[in-house]
Amino acid sequence: MKVYTKTGDKGKTSLFGGKRVLKNDLQIESYGNLDELNSWIGMLRDSTTDVAEKKFIIRIQENLFTIGSYLATDPAKKKKLSLPVISDAWITDLEKEMDAMDENLAPMQFFVLPGGHIAVSHCHVARTVCRRAERSIVALQSEDEDIEFAKRYINRLSDYLFVLSRKWAIDFDAQEIPWKPQK
């Protein structure tokens, strides 16, 4: 099977279930943002040597693929198709990881400028891409419970990425530079 099909040459693509939509359709934009986010998360996975951290990041990537499969599915056919299972435990896992990292972090007293180490910078880029993905999912304006789950998970994931950036600032001995507004 070839990678190219030429079926998208006129600006349309297919949702899972067969429905053809424009490539700038909000549904396509939403799972496209998740795909970009997943690539940045892969960059984070490659930035750590901590085995447990790597495993957790791989789980996040798998979760993003699952959420993407829901976003890529024709809503009219969702009940007829066999989709992977999503779980509220994924959100709980993110919260537990954040709580564990937070125990070793100084309380937030100021906004920090993104950067200080390449891995920390990658966390911040992933966080901002995550926020964009969240905005596009919110824009779908669906009462679909799967999309409601996606909104909650992606919101929590952006928090996780921020906490991870702070943890990595310590791990990689990077300076957190506070933002000090000019007065």
N, CA and C atoms as a LAMMPS dump frame, in Angstrom:
ITEM: TIMESTEP
0
ITEM: NUMBER OF ATOMS
549
ITEM: BOX BOUNDS ff ff ff
-5.0000000000000000e+02 5.0000000000000000e+02
-5.0000000000000000e+02 5.0000000000000000e+02
-5.0000000000000000e+02 5.0000000000000000e+02
ITEM: ATOMS id mol type element x y z
1 1 1 N 0.849 -1.179 0
2 1 2 C 0 0 0
3 1 3 C 0.891 1.237 0
4 2 1 N 0.598 2.193 -0.859
5 2 2 C 1.377 3.412 -0.948
6 2 3 C 0.899 4.426 0.086
7 3 1 N 1.817 5.284 0.511
8 3 2 C 1.474 6.335 1.463
9 3 3 C 0.57 7.365 0.802
10 4 1 N 0.831 7.682 -0.43
11 4 2 C 0.019 8.691 -1.11
12 4 3 C -1.149 8.023 -1.835
13 5 1 N -2.294 8.699 -1.747
14 5 2 C -3.504 8.178 -2.395
15 5 3 C -4.046 9.135 -3.447
16 6 1 N -3.625 10.378 -3.379
17 6 2 C -4.072 11.455 -4.275
18 6 3 C -5.524 11.862 -4.02
19 7 1 N -6.195 11.24 -3.048
20 7 2 C -7.602 11.58 -2.782
21 7 3 C -7.728 12.917 -2.054
22 8 1 N -6.645 13.421 -1.495
23 8 2 C -6.695 14.701 -0.794
24 8 3 C -6.229 15.875 -1.618
25 9 1 N -5.919 15.635 -2.874
26 9 2 C -5.366 16.687 -3.734
27 9 3 C -6.313 17.867 -3.939
28 10 1 N -7.578 17.669 -3.743
29 10 2 C -8.547 18.747 -3.944
30 10 3 C -8.993 19.373 -2.63
31 11 1 N -8.235 19.121 -1.56
32 11 2 C -8.515 19.792 -0.297
33 11 3 C -9.519 19.109 0.604
34 12 1 N -9.805 17.849 0.321
35 12 2 C -10.723 17.098 1.19
36 12 3 C -10.018 15.872 1.737
37 13 1 N -10.536 15.389 2.862
38 13 2 C -10.033 14.168 3.474
39 13 3 C -11.22 13.417 4.061
40 14 1 N -10.99 12.211 4.49
41 14 2 C -12.073 11.388 5.042
42 14 3 C -11.943 11.27 6.551
43 15 1 N -13.082 11.366 7.207
44 15 2 C -13.15 11.031 8.626
45 15 3 C -13.219 9.511 8.739
46 16 1 N -12.899 8.987 9.914
47 16 2 C -13.095 7.568 10.156
48 16 3 C -14.596 7.327 10.08
49 17 1 N -15.007 6.457 9.198
50 17 2 C -16.421 6.23 8.927
51 17 3 C -16.766 6.601 7.495
52 18 1 N -15.827 7.293 6.805
53 18 2 C -15.974 7.533 5.382
54 18 3 C -16.419 8.915 4.948
55 19 1 N -17.001 9.71 5.823
56 19 2 C -17.49 11.035 5.433
57 19 3 C -16.319 11.905 4.961
58 20 1 N -16.497 12.572 3.791
59 20 2 C -15.478 13.471 3.246
60 20 3 C -15.741 14.894 3.737
61 21 1 N -14.679 15.547 4.211
62 21 2 C -14.781 16.929 4.689
63 21 3 C -13.582 17.714 4.173
64 22 1 N -13.7 19.036 4.196
65 22 2 C -12.576 19.89 3.83
66 22 3 C -11.45 19.737 4.85
67 23 1 N -10.225 19.88 4.4
68 23 2 C -9.074 19.71 5.287
69 23 3 C -8.959 20.822 6.328
70 24 1 N -9.711 21.915 6.142
71 24 2 C -9.71 22.949 7.166
72 24 3 C -10.921 22.853 8.088
73 25 1 N -11.648 21.764 8.007
74 25 2 C -12.769 21.499 8.908
75 25 3 C -12.257 21.501 10.346
76 26 1 N -13.057 22.035 11.247
77 26 2 C -12.634 22.135 12.647
78 26 3 C -12.291 20.776 13.256
79 27 1 N -12.979 19.748 12.839
80 27 2 C -12.687 18.404 13.341
81 27 3 C -11.282 17.974 12.905
82 28 1 N -10.917 18.271 11.652
83 28 2 C -9.587 17.935 11.149
84 28 3 C -8.539 18.774 11.87
85 29 1 N -8.834 20.058 12.05
86 29 2 C -7.928 20.959 12.774
87 29 3 C -7.674 20.429 14.189
88 30 1 N -8.714 19.937 14.84
89 30 2 C -8.588 19.452 16.217
90 30 3 C -7.667 18.242 16.317
91 31 1 N -7.889 17.245 15.468
92 31 2 C -7.009 16.091 15.611
93 31 3 C -5.646 16.347 14.977
94 32 1 N -5.559 17.305 14.066
95 32 2 C -4.251 17.717 13.558
96 32 3 C -3.412 18.378 14.639
97 33 1 N -4.052 19.195 15.469
98 33 2 C -3.344 19.808 16.602
99 33 3 C -2.871 18.746 17.585
100 34 1 N -3.685 17.705 17.786
101 34 2 C -3.261 16.604 18.671
102 34 3 C -2.07 15.872 18.083
103 35 1 N -2.063 15.704 16.776
104 35 2 C -0.951 15.037 16.109
105 35 3 C 0.34 15.838 16.302
106 36 1 N 0.255 17.158 16.115
107 36 2 C 1.423 18.008 16.35
108 36 3 C 1.868 17.919 17.803
109 37 1 N 0.918 17.98 18.717
110 37 2 C 1.232 17.863 20.139
111 37 3 C 1.941 16.546 20.428
112 38 1 N 1.441 15.468 19.845
113 38 2 C 2.036 14.156 20.083
114 38 3 C 3.49 14.122 19.609
115 39 1 N 3.783 14.81 18.522
116 39 2 C 5.162 14.877 18.038
117 39 3 C 6.051 15.635 19.014
118 40 1 N 5.543 16.731 19.564
119 40 2 C 6.312 17.469 20.578
120 40 3 C 6.498 16.632 21.843
121 41 1 N 5.465 15.881 22.209
122 41 2 C 5.578 15.002 23.383
123 41 3 C 6.662 13.953 23.118
124 42 1 N 6.766 13.48 21.881
125 42 2 C 7.848 12.56 21.518
126 42 3 C 9.212 13.198 21.747
127 43 1 N 9.325 14.48 21.465
128 43 2 C 10.569 15.209 21.724
129 43 3 C 10.868 15.203 23.229
130 44 1 N 9.835 15.345 24.037
131 44 2 C 10.025 15.294 25.497
132 44 3 C 10.496 13.907 25.92
133 45 1 N 9.875 12.881 25.338
134 45 2 C 10.275 11.507 25.666
135 45 3 C 11.751 11.291 25.376
136 46 1 N 12.227 11.897 24.284
137 46 2 C 13.635 11.758 23.919
138 46 3 C 14.562 12.618 24.767
139 47 1 N 13.988 13.485 25.603
140 47 2 C 14.789 14.398 26.429
141 47 3 C 15.111 13.846 27.807
142 48 1 N 14.508 12.74 28.168
143 48 2 C 14.726 12.196 29.512
144 48 3 C 15.364 10.812 29.439
145 49 1 N 16.146 10.517 30.452
146 49 2 C 16.707 9.17 30.578
147 49 3 C 16.012 8.404 31.698
148 50 1 N 15.127 9.077 32.423
149 50 2 C 14.388 8.456 33.519
150 50 3 C 13.377 7.469 32.932
151 51 1 N 13.541 6.195 33.248
152 51 2 C 12.722 5.131 32.651
153 51 3 C 11.236 5.298 32.99
154 52 1 N 10.919 5.598 34.248
155 52 2 C 9.518 5.761 34.644
156 52 3 C 8.898 6.961 33.934
157 53 1 N 9.653 8.028 33.821
158 53 2 C 9.169 9.224 33.133
159 53 3 C 8.898 8.916 31.658
160 54 1 N 9.828 8.205 31.025
161 54 2 C 9.672 7.81 29.624
162 54 3 C 8.401 6.973 29.441
163 55 1 N 8.18 5.998 30.325
164 55 2 C 6.997 5.141 30.229
165 55 3 C 5.71 5.96 30.361
166 56 1 N 5.733 6.928 31.286
167 56 2 C 4.547 7.759 31.474
168 56 3 C 4.293 8.617 30.238
169 57 1 N 5.339 9.152 29.658
170 57 2 C 5.201 9.977 28.458
171 57 3 C 4.69 9.132 27.295
172 58 1 N 5.131 7.898 27.185
173 58 2 C 4.611 7.001 26.142
174 58 3 C 3.112 6.769 26.347
175 59 1 N 2.689 6.606 27.602
176 59 2 C 1.251 6.449 27.876
177 59 3 C 0.475 7.678 27.426
178 60 1 N 1.045 8.863 27.667
179 60 2 C 0.397 10.094 27.211
180 60 3 C 0.257 10.066 25.694
181 61 1 N 1.319 9.657 24.999
182 61 2 C 1.257 9.594 23.536
183 61 3 C 0.179 8.619 23.066
184 62 1 N 0.092 7.477 23.72
185 62 2 C -0.947 6.502 23.372
186 62 3 C -2.336 7.085 23.621
187 63 1 N -2.495 7.789 24.753
188 63 2 C -3.779 8.423 25.067
189 63 3 C -4.151 9.46 24.008
190 64 1 N -3.16 10.227 23.552
191 64 2 C -3.436 11.239 22.528
192 64 3 C -3.896 10.584 21.22
193 65 1 N -3.289 9.453 20.867
194 65 2 C -3.745 8.742 19.667
195 65 3 C -5.184 8.272 19.834
196 66 1 N -5.51 7.773 21.013
197 66 2 C -6.878 7.32 21.263
198 66 3 C -7.858 8.477 21.172
199 67 1 N -7.536 9.583 21.826
200 67 2 C -8.417 10.757 21.769
201 67 3 C -8.54 11.233 20.319
202 68 1 N -7.431 11.219 19.599
203 68 2 C -7.453 11.604 18.191
204 68 3 C -8.374 10.728 17.366
205 69 1 N -8.451 9.45 17.708
206 69 2 C -9.338 8.552 16.954
207 69 3 C -10.805 8.951 17.136
208 70 1 N -11.154 9.444 18.32
209 70 2 C -12.519 9.921 18.549
210 70 3 C -12.778 11.203 17.763
211 71 1 N -11.783 12.109 17.773
212 71 2 C -11.938 13.367 17.054
213 71 3 C -11.984 13.155 15.535
214 72 1 N -11.351 12.081 15.06
215 72 2 C -11.279 11.799 13.622
216 72 3 C -12.469 10.99 13.116
217 73 1 N -13.402 10.678 13.988
218 73 2 C -14.528 9.817 13.609
219 73 3 C -15.765 10.641 13.272
220 74 1 N -16.437 10.243 12.224
221 74 2 C -17.708 10.849 11.84
222 74 3 C -18.674 10.667 13.008
223 75 1 N -19.147 11.782 13.61
224 75 2 C -20.039 11.661 14.774
225 75 3 C -21.275 10.801 14.515
226 76 1 N -21.781 10.817 13.297
227 76 2 C -22.976 10.039 12.97
228 76 3 C -22.713 8.537 12.995
229 77 1 N -21.442 8.131 12.911
230 77 2 C -21.115 6.706 12.85
231 77 3 C -20.379 6.212 14.097
232 78 1 N -20.188 7.097 15.06
233 78 2 C -19.371 6.772 16.233
234 78 3 C -19.878 5.536 16.986
235 79 1 N -21.174 5.418 17.129
236 79 2 C -21.724 4.288 17.894
237 79 3 C -21.591 2.956 17.156
238 80 1 N -21.465 3.009 15.839
239 80 2 C -21.377 1.792 15.039
240 80 3 C -19.955 1.283 14.889
241 81 1 N -18.99 2.148 15.137
242 81 2 C -17.588 1.782 14.922
243 81 3 C -16.937 1.339 16.228
244 82 1 N -15.942 0.516 16.118
245 82 2 C -15.216 0.037 17.292
246 82 3 C -14.025 0.96 17.548
247 83 1 N -14.143 1.778 18.589
248 83 2 C -13.084 2.72 18.954
249 83 3 C -12.397 2.262 20.237
250 84 1 N -11.131 2.649 20.418
251 84 2 C -10.435 2.28 21.66
252 84 3 C -11.135 2.897 22.874
253 85 1 N -10.898 2.328 24.018
254 85 2 C -11.532 2.776 25.256
255 85 3 C -10.78 3.969 25.829
256 86 1 N -11.541 4.967 26.309
257 86 2 C -10.958 6.087 27.051
258 86 3 C -11.339 5.919 28.519
259 87 1 N -10.54 6.525 29.404
260 87 2 C -10.772 6.308 30.833
261 87 3 C -10.481 7.562 31.641
262 88 1 N -11.36 7.869 32.586
263 88 2 C -11.131 8.981 33.51
264 88 3 C -9.855 8.771 34.326
265 89 1 N -9.394 7.536 34.416
266 89 2 C -8.151 7.251 35.145
267 89 3 C -6.964 7.974 34.511
268 90 1 N -7.037 8.272 33.214
269 90 2 C -5.944 8.99 32.549
270 90 3 C -5.757 10.368 33.17
271 91 1 N -6.877 11.025 33.488
272 91 2 C -6.815 12.36 34.099
273 91 3 C -6.277 12.238 35.516
274 92 1 N -6.748 11.243 36.238
275 92 2 C -6.253 11.001 37.599
276 92 3 C -4.751 10.727 37.588
277 93 1 N -4.287 9.967 36.608
278 93 2 C -2.848 9.677 36.502
279 93 3 C -2.037 10.958 36.299
280 94 1 N -2.528 11.849 35.443
281 94 2 C -1.837 13.128 35.241
282 94 3 C -1.779 13.917 36.544
283 95 1 N -2.896 13.93 37.27
284 95 2 C -2.946 14.669 38.538
285 95 3 C -1.983 14.074 39.565
286 96 1 N -1.91 12.757 39.631
287 96 2 C -0.983 12.102 40.566
288 96 3 C 0.466 12.43 40.217
289 97 1 N 0.793 12.405 38.929
290 97 2 C 2.156 12.74 38.492
291 97 3 C 2.494 14.183 38.845
292 98 1 N 1.542 15.09 38.626
293 98 2 C 1.777 16.497 38.976
294 98 3 C 1.976 16.664 40.471
295 99 1 N 1.135 15.999 41.266
296 99 2 C 1.267 16.096 42.724
297 99 3 C 2.624 15.588 43.19
298 100 1 N 3.087 14.498 42.613
299 100 2 C 4.396 13.94 42.992
300 100 3 C 5.524 14.903 42.624
301 101 1 N 5.458 15.495 41.44
302 101 2 C 6.497 16.449 41.035
303 101 3 C 6.433 17.712 41.885
304 102 1 N 5.221 18.145 42.188
305 102 2 C 5.012 19.387 42.95
306 102 3 C 5.62 19.346 44.346
307 103 1 N 5.699 18.149 44.913
308 103 2 C 6.261 18.02 46.262
309 103 3 C 7.692 18.536 46.354
310 104 1 N 8.423 18.505 45.24
311 104 2 C 9.822 18.92 45.228
312 104 3 C 10.042 20.28 44.567
313 105 1 N 8.964 21.004 44.303
314 105 2 C 9.078 22.302 43.644
315 105 3 C 8.744 23.427 44.616
316 106 1 N 9.446 24.543 44.444
317 106 2 C 9.118 25.728 45.237
318 106 3 C 7.747 26.235 44.794
319 107 1 N 6.999 26.821 45.718
320 107 2 C 5.696 27.365 45.326
321 107 3 C 5.86 28.429 44.237
322 108 1 N 4.881 28.497 43.348
323 108 2 C 4.905 29.508 42.286
324 108 3 C 4.674 30.881 42.907
325 109 1 N 5.585 31.797 42.64
326 109 2 C 5.438 33.162 43.136
327 109 3 C 5.445 34.174 41.998
328 110 1 N 5.714 33.69 40.787
329 110 2 C 5.816 34.575 39.632
330 110 3 C 5.692 33.748 38.359
331 111 1 N 5.389 34.426 37.267
332 111 2 C 5.439 33.769 35.971
333 111 3 C 6.901 33.577 35.602
334 112 1 N 7.202 32.491 34.885
335 112 2 C 8.579 32.263 34.456
336 112 3 C 8.665 32.401 32.944
337 113 1 N 9.812 32.914 32.485
338 113 2 C 10.054 32.997 31.051
339 113 3 C 10.405 31.598 30.558
340 114 1 N 9.752 31.118 29.498
341 114 2 C 10.081 29.791 28.976
342 114 3 C 11.554 29.714 28.574
343 115 1 N 12.191 28.613 28.908
344 115 2 C 13.574 28.39 28.494
345 115 3 C 14.473 27.992 29.646
346 116 1 N 15.764 28.056 29.387
347 116 2 C 16.767 27.718 30.395
348 116 3 C 17.536 26.457 30.043
349 117 1 N 16.89 25.563 29.33
350 117 2 C 17.5 24.313 28.874
351 117 3 C 16.639 23.824 27.716
352 118 1 N 17.235 23.173 26.757
353 118 2 C 16.497 22.742 25.569
354 118 3 C 15.288 21.866 25.93
355 119 1 N 15.438 20.986 26.919
356 119 2 C 14.319 20.121 27.319
357 119 3 C 13.2 20.939 27.969
358 120 1 N 13.574 21.924 28.773
359 120 2 C 12.582 22.8 29.406
360 120 3 C 11.85 23.595 28.327
361 121 1 N 12.597 24.094 27.354
362 121 2 C 11.983 24.836 26.249
363 121 3 C 11.009 23.953 25.473
364 122 1 N 11.393 22.706 25.242
365 122 2 C 10.49 21.772 24.545
366 122 3 C 9.205 21.559 25.342
367 123 1 N 9.311 21.51 26.666
368 123 2 C 8.102 21.388 27.505
369 123 3 C 7.173 22.572 27.275
370 124 1 N 7.752 23.756 27.228
371 124 2 C 6.926 24.956 27.039
372 124 3 C 6.303 24.991 25.647
373 125 1 N 7.03 24.569 24.63
374 125 2 C 6.445 24.516 23.285
375 125 3 C 5.302 23.497 23.283
376 126 1 N 5.534 22.324 23.862
377 126 2 C 4.479 21.303 23.931
378 126 3 C 3.26 21.841 24.682
379 127 1 N 3.499 22.583 25.758
380 127 2 C 2.402 23.158 26.546
381 127 3 C 1.582 24.135 25.707
382 128 1 N 2.241 24.975 24.924
383 128 2 C 1.49 25.95 24.128
384 128 3 C 0.747 25.28 22.974
385 129 1 N 1.334 24.237 22.392
386 129 2 C 0.635 23.475 21.359
387 129 3 C -0.57 22.763 21.988
388 130 1 N -0.399 22.289 23.207
389 130 2 C -1.495 21.639 23.937
390 130 3 C -2.645 22.625 24.152
391 131 1 N -2.31 23.853 24.512
392 131 2 C -3.352 24.876 24.708
393 131 3 C -4.09 25.16 23.395
394 132 1 N -3.36 25.176 22.281
395 132 2 C -4.009 25.381 20.972
396 132 3 C -4.937 24.208 20.668
397 133 1 N -4.463 23.007 20.944
398 133 2 C -5.303 21.826 20.725
399 133 3 C -6.576 21.92 21.562
400 134 1 N -6.419 22.368 22.785
401 134 2 C -7.585 22.525 23.665
402 134 3 C -8.57 23.539 23.078
403 135 1 N -8.054 24.66 22.59
404 135 2 C -8.943 25.684 22.006
405 135 3 C -9.701 25.136 20.807
406 136 1 N -9.035 24.35 19.98
407 136 2 C -9.727 23.821 18.801
408 136 3 C -10.771 22.774 19.186
409 137 1 N -10.492 22.01 20.23
410 137 2 C -11.478 21.021 20.699
411 137 3 C -12.679 21.737 21.311
412 138 1 N -12.425 22.784 22.083
413 138 2 C -13.511 23.573 22.67
414 138 3 C -14.38 24.165 21.554
415 139 1 N -13.752 24.603 20.477
416 139 2 C -14.489 25.222 19.368
417 139 3 C -15.437 24.25 18.663
418 140 1 N -15.233 22.951 18.844
419 140 2 C -16.153 21.981 18.224
420 140 3 C -17.57 22.119 18.768
421 141 1 N -17.721 22.704 19.963
422 141 2 C -19.033 22.96 20.56
423 141 3 C -19.938 21.749 20.525
424 142 1 N -19.4 20.626 20.946
425 142 2 C -20.165 19.39 20.913
426 142 3 C -20.565 18.981 22.322
427 143 1 N -21.724 18.399 22.418
428 143 2 C -22.178 17.846 23.695
429 143 3 C -21.743 16.385 23.821
430 144 1 N -21.009 15.908 22.837
431 144 2 C -20.517 14.54 22.797
432 144 3 C -19.627 14.293 24.024
433 145 1 N -19.925 13.275 24.794
434 145 2 C -19.159 13.021 26.016
435 145 3 C -17.699 12.694 25.735
436 146 1 N -17.404 12.135 24.567
437 146 2 C -16.017 11.848 24.217
438 146 3 C -15.23 13.138 24.012
439 147 1 N -15.875 14.135 23.428
440 147 2 C -15.217 15.424 23.227
441 147 3 C -15.111 16.149 24.564
442 148 1 N -16.089 15.994 25.416
443 148 2 C -16.004 16.574 26.767
444 148 3 C -14.813 15.972 27.51
445 149 1 N -14.61 14.667 27.369
446 149 2 C -13.451 14.018 27.992
447 149 3 C -12.164 14.575 27.407
448 150 1 N -12.126 14.722 26.091
449 150 2 C -10.927 15.246 25.422
450 150 3 C -10.584 16.626 25.964
451 151 1 N -11.583 17.483 26.147
452 151 2 C -11.337 18.829 26.685
453 151 3 C -10.714 18.748 28.073
454 152 1 N -11.253 17.894 28.917
455 152 2 C -10.725 17.768 30.286
456 152 3 C -9.296 17.219 30.276
457 153 1 N -9.062 16.179 29.466
458 153 2 C -7.745 15.55 29.436
459 153 3 C -6.689 16.532 28.911
460 154 1 N -6.989 17.211 27.838
461 154 2 C -6.027 18.13 27.237
462 154 3 C -5.768 19.313 28.168
463 155 1 N -6.798 19.773 28.863
464 155 2 C -6.601 20.838 29.847
465 155 3 C -5.633 20.397 30.94
466 156 1 N -5.83 19.203 31.446
467 156 2 C -4.965 18.687 32.51
468 156 3 C -3.56 18.42 31.989
469 157 1 N -3.475 17.967 30.739
470 157 2 C -2.169 17.694 30.146
471 157 3 C -1.335 18.968 30.042
472 158 1 N -1.959 20.091 29.705
473 158 2 C -1.18 21.333 29.631
474 158 3 C -0.64 21.708 31.005
475 159 1 N -1.411 21.452 32.057
476 159 2 C -0.916 21.686 33.423
477 159 3 C 0.271 20.764 33.722
478 160 1 N 0.134 19.508 33.341
479 160 2 C 1.218 18.542 33.549
480 160 3 C 2.496 19.01 32.856
481 161 1 N 2.364 19.494 31.627
482 161 2 C 3.54 19.93 30.875
483 161 3 C 4.217 21.126 31.537
484 162 1 N 3.432 22.007 32.136
485 162 2 C 4.019 23.134 32.859
486 162 3 C 4.78 22.645 34.089
487 163 1 N 4.16 21.76 34.856
488 163 2 C 4.833 21.233 36.058
489 163 3 C 6.083 20.455 35.655
490 164 1 N 6.002 19.684 34.573
491 164 2 C 7.174 18.954 34.092
492 164 3 C 8.297 19.927 33.712
493 165 1 N 7.948 21.054 33.106
494 165 2 C 8.977 22.038 32.743
495 165 3 C 9.681 22.563 33.986
496 166 1 N 8.951 22.764 35.057
497 166 2 C 9.545 23.246 36.31
498 166 3 C 10.428 22.164 36.941
499 167 1 N 9.949 20.916 36.892
500 167 2 C 10.754 19.812 37.422
501 167 3 C 12.049 19.675 36.636
502 168 1 N 11.928 19.74 35.309
503 168 2 C 13.115 19.593 34.477
504 168 3 C 14.074 20.765 34.645
505 169 1 N 13.557 21.94 34.966
506 169 2 C 14.446 23.067 35.24
507 169 3 C 15.386 22.703 36.395
508 170 1 N 14.852 21.997 37.381
509 170 2 C 15.683 21.532 38.507
510 170 3 C 16.58 20.387 38.048
511 171 1 N 15.991 19.387 37.388
512 171 2 C 16.753 18.214 36.945
513 171 3 C 17.944 18.594 36.06
514 172 1 N 17.742 19.582 35.189
515 172 2 C 18.788 19.968 34.24
516 172 3 C 19.56 21.2 34.693
517 173 1 N 19.355 21.584 35.964
518 173 2 C 20.062 22.716 36.558
519 173 3 C 19.912 23.98 35.71
520 174 1 N 18.68 24.224 35.29
521 174 2 C 18.368 25.401 34.487
522 174 3 C 17.792 26.493 35.384
523 175 1 N 18.139 27.712 35.09
524 175 2 C 17.621 28.831 35.861
525 175 3 C 16.215 29.177 35.399
526 176 1 N 15.29 29.295 36.358
527 176 2 C 13.959 29.801 36.044
528 176 3 C 14.031 31.321 36.179
529 177 1 N 13.813 32.01 35.078
530 177 2 C 13.882 33.478 35.097
531 177 3 C 12.481 34.016 35.291
532 178 1 N 12.271 34.744 36.382
533 178 2 C 10.934 35.303 36.619
534 178 3 C 10.639 36.429 35.641
535 179 1 N 9.383 36.507 35.247
536 179 2 C 8.936 37.638 34.44
537 179 3 C 8.668 38.78 35.384
538 180 1 N 9.328 39.888 35.153
539 180 2 C 9.133 41.084 35.961
540 180 3 C 8.631 42.195 35.05
541 181 1 N 7.346 42.506 35.15
542 181 2 C 6.803 43.537 34.266
543 181 3 C 7.495 44.886 34.477
544 182 1 N 7.72 45.579 33.394
545 182 2 C 8.306 46.914 33.482
546 182 3 C 7.283 47.863 34.079
547 183 1 N 7.73 48.694 35.003
548 183 2 C 6.812 49.648 35.649
549 183 3 C 7.222 51.052 35.331
